[in-house]
Amino acid sequence: MTSTATPGQAADTAIRACLTVPCEARQVRAVREFVGETLGDHPGAEIPVLLASELATNSVRHSSPRLGGTMTVTVSGIPDGTVRVEVADAGGLSVPVLRGGPGGCDENGRGLRLVGDLSARWGHRIEADGGLVTWFEVPLPPERRLISTRTGGGHA
């Protein structure tokens, strides 16, 4: 297994799979499918799939000032059995912020509320080029430990 550390990522985190797609609404489905295929059909995998879909949707909605950009989804495994998903895009005019309280009725912000409620940890960082990386970590059952390293191609 190859271990690769990137800025903001723990040195003991192994890159498992990476996908870059155009930052377009029609690609959110590709992100869901990619995360689901990467994690496999096992208990606990549905939560990272849902949350990755929410972050990809946010990338599409909030990275729109930089039309023609891409988003890159990285699925990593941490040795303690946690899966980490990062969604990187060109950045936008704002950063991710939780709105309202749990169970709130706000029209916007429900996706990020799901990320906050269903993940063990989440956050964001701004890259040197102005890009934004939003991430979350979810513990998976013991049978979901990393078993291989691979890199995925892009979907058009």
Residue pairs with C-beta under 8 A, 6 or more apart in sequence:
1 14
1 146
1 148
1 149
2 14
2 15
2 149
3 11
3 12
3 13
3 14
3 15
4 14
4 15
5 11
5 13
6 15
7 125
7 127
8 125
8 133
9 76
9 84
9 86
10 78
12 78
12 79
13 76
13 77
13 78
13 84
14 76
14 77
14 79
14 146
14 149
15 74
15 76
15 149
15 151
16 38
16 75
16 76
16 77
16 146
16 148
16 149
16 150
17 34
17 38
17 74
17 75
17 150
17 151
17 152
18 72
18 73
18 74
18 75
18 151
18 152
19 30
19 31
19 34
19 72
19 73
19 152
19 153
19 154
19 155
20 70
20 71
20 72
20 73
20 154
21 27
21 30
21 31
21 70
21 71
21 73
21 154
21 155
21 156
22 68
22 69
22 70
22 71
22 156
23 59
23 60
23 63
23 64
23 66
23 69
23 70
23 71
23 89
23 90
24 60
25 57
25 60
27 56
27 60
27 71
27 155
28 53
28 56
28 57
28 60
30 155
31 52
31 53
31 56
31 71
31 73
31 87
32 49
32 52
32 53
32 56
34 73
34 75
34 152
34 155
35 48
35 49
35 52
35 53
35 73
35 75
35 85
36 45
36 49
38 75
38 152
39 45
39 48
39 49
39 75
39 83
39 140
39 144
40 144
42 140
42 141
42 143
42 144
43 141
43 143
43 144
44 138
44 139
44 140
44 141
44 144
45 140
45 144
47 118
47 119
47 138
48 75
48 83
48 85
48 136
48 138
48 140
50 114
50 118
51 85
51 114
51 115
51 118
51 119
51 136
51 138
52 73
52 75
52 85
52 87
54 111
54 112
54 114
54 115
55 85
55 87
55 111
55 115
55 134
55 136
56 71
56 73
56 87
57 111
58 87
58 96
58 111
58 112
58 134
59 71
59 87
59 89
59 132
59 134
60 71
62 92
62 93
62 94
63 69
63 71
63 89
63 90
63 91
63 92
63 132
64 92
65 92
65 93
66 90
66 91
66 92
69 89
69 90
70 89
70 90
71 87
71 88
71 89
72 86
72 87
72 88
72 89
73 85
73 86
73 87
73 88
74 84
74 85
74 86
74 88
75 83
75 84
75 85
76 83
76 84
76 85
76 86
77 83
77 84
77 145
77 146
78 84
78 137
79 145
79 146
80 139
81 139
81 140
81 141
81 142
81 144
81 145
82 120
82 137
82 138
82 139
82 140
83 137
83 138
83 139
83 140
83 144
84 135
84 136
84 137
85 135
85 136
85 138
86 133
86 134
86 135
87 133
87 134
87 135
88 127
88 131
88 132
88 133
89 131
89 132
90 130
90 131
90 132
91 126
91 127
91 130
91 131
91 132
92 132
95 124
95 126
95 132
96 112
96 124
96 132
96 134
97 109
97 112
98 109
98 112
98 113
98 116
99 106
99 108
99 109
99 112
99 113
100 106
100 109
100 113
102 113
102 117
104 110
104 113
115 122
115 136
116 122
118 138
119 136
119 137
119 138
120 137
120 138
120 139
121 136
121 137
122 134
122 135
122 136
122 137
123 134
123 135
124 132
124 133
124 134
124 135
125 132
125 133
125 135
126 132
126 133
127 133
